[in-house]
């Protein structure tokens, strides 16, 4: 009975590990990583149960080595548990890479917004006639650039 409960739990854990969830932004990636950590806590919580079942199965086999179905079930259960643990590690690595990618995308978007305002500033060919006109134009352009940067920061 315990064996069947363990296999049922493992099936649900494997299903959670195999769920195809994609991160579209940083917040989603962080939430997926948090859910994954909770699954890891659940896997760790079942570790004592697996040790106990393995111990009891070993005792049964010592008393009666002819119980081949017990040995087979223990092997199956241990193989499944190791697969769940291995899958959890692999998916955790993948989710951390997804988070890194979303952080990179966010940073790239911020840099692009910042540099696009510089392109407008550099494209302007009105250089002014006198020294004072040039300085006034320069400060006006810098003000526009700063306004755009501040607006892009506020939007985030």
Buried (B, 14 or more C-beta within 10 A) or exposed (E): EEBEEBBEBBEEBBEBBEEEBEBEEBEBBBEBBEBBEEBBEBBEEBEEBBEEBBEBBEEBBEEEEEBEEBBEBBEEBBEBBEBBBEBBEEBBEEBEEBBEEBEEEEEEEBEEBBEEBEEEEEEEEEEEEEEEEEEEBEEEBEEBBEEBBEEBEEEE
